[in-house]
Amino acid sequence: MDPADATAVAQQRDELVAAVRDHAGQVAYQLARLEGGDYGQADIETDRGEWTVKYEGGDLEYLRFSPSRGSDTYVISTKQPPEPEPLAAALADYDAFVEGFNDYVASLDGVLDDVSTEFPEITTTDGVVAERDRVLGRIREICDRIARELQRYEGGDYGTFTDRIGGTRWELKWDTDGASYLRVGGSNGLYLLSQYEPPSAADIREYTPQFADFVDAYNDHVDELESDLGTVEL
């Protein structure tokens, strides 16, 4: 006896799956628009079970039917198509799934109607930024001058000047362009001056008074150098 030819059944199954893929793909697209993301999923309950539609990039990834009794059926998936009998049982509830999705969308109609777009005015940061730039600009001006003086004395293209102010290490690094950075507190400390973002207003307020002591420490350093040279006789 020759085996039965399953071509017709398989072809009919494939046609049904293709039709459902196109139709459920519209559900996935609408969900992606509603959720506002590239991927996600939604569960729609019916009298016979639960449908799960998952999408990615706005495209349908899979459509699963979980009946109240029995095993799940992946009507649409990235793997093999479903068996004809489970497919038929799932599609008998497909209309209810679509109606459930439509009811879900309808339930959201008007939800945002009473949401006001009258928001409070935004306070500008112009004043704070201007004061920050003023203080940091003065600090940089002084550090650039210190850098030029140190370069004159020490020579070379770069160097550092460090001292402890109130028990905290301050370090000024300089190069041919002037001050490279002013750091407070060691390698993991706060950069009062740098090529990156400026410190917060609270940090500037805390460390600016100590900066005067740092300048005094530099002046004392220069005075010591002059005193050392003052004892040289020729």
Number of C-alpha atoms within 10 A of each C-alpha: 3 4 5 6 8 8 9 9 11 14 11 12 19 15 12 16 19 13 12 17 20 11 13 21 22 15 21 27 17 15 24 22 12 11 13 11 13 12 17 17 17 14 15 18 17 18 10 16 18 17 28 16 21 24 22 16 13 21 19 26 19 21 21 18 28 17 19 12 8 9 10 16 20 22 23 24 17 9 8 9 16 17 13 15 10 17 19 15 13 23 17 12 18 17 12 18 25 17 13 17 19 12 12 12 13 11 10 10 9 9 9 8 7 7 8 7 6 6 6 6 6 6 6 8 8 9 9 11 12 11 12 17 13 12 15 18 13 11 19 20 14 14 22 21 14 20 25 19 14 21 19 10 11 11 11 11 11 17 17 16 15 16 18 14 16 10 8 12 16 23 20 23 18 23 18 14 11 21 24 21 21 22 20 23 15 12 10 8 12 17 22 23 21 16 8 8 9 16 16 11 12 8 13 16 13 11 13 15 10 14 18 13 15 21 16 12 16 17 13 12 14 15 11 12 12 11 11 10 9 9 8 7 5 3
